[in-house]
């Protein structure tokens, strides 16, 4: 559930800190859609929202966060997490997408933003294709005030899925792509690598 316990206006008036929300999950779990949903509600409330993503993710339009269902919102590509601090000075709410591609300094950056009174909403892959914690996500999930794990549907058996299974034989951690490269899988189907996808051709 989205945290709704405090208002940013209250925090501004009393000089209290903001907070950090993390939306984590595998590919096709709807994390970007959830990030956009929270940000759009903040925009409706006339809060000043800025959205950032790493320049590395250029699959789609460079200045838009675009989720897989084409529900988009304009964003600013940044080359490092520290750049977010400079560019987010005037805003109440900071959205960060594809957080797993930022360096380890992202957690400290999010802490600084929250201490300065901002609401920080971070979305990212919690695990890489090998099922290992991805980039700064574990630290972010530890320091966050609120963590939401979202799930996809296992494309093999239909159970709730938390893993991003790579369909091609490539060991690079960074391999961007969509349905032709990855599919969502549950714990059982992810670890049973002999379970081939329905459309697999040997
Ligand atoms: Zn499964």
Boltz pocket constraint, residues with backbone or C-beta under 6 A from the ligand:
constraints:
  - pocket:
      binder: B
      contacts: [[A, 154], [A, 155], [A, 156], [A, 157], [A, 158], [A, 159], [A, 185], [A, 186], [A, 187], [A, 188], [A, 189], [A, 190]]
      max_distance: 6.0
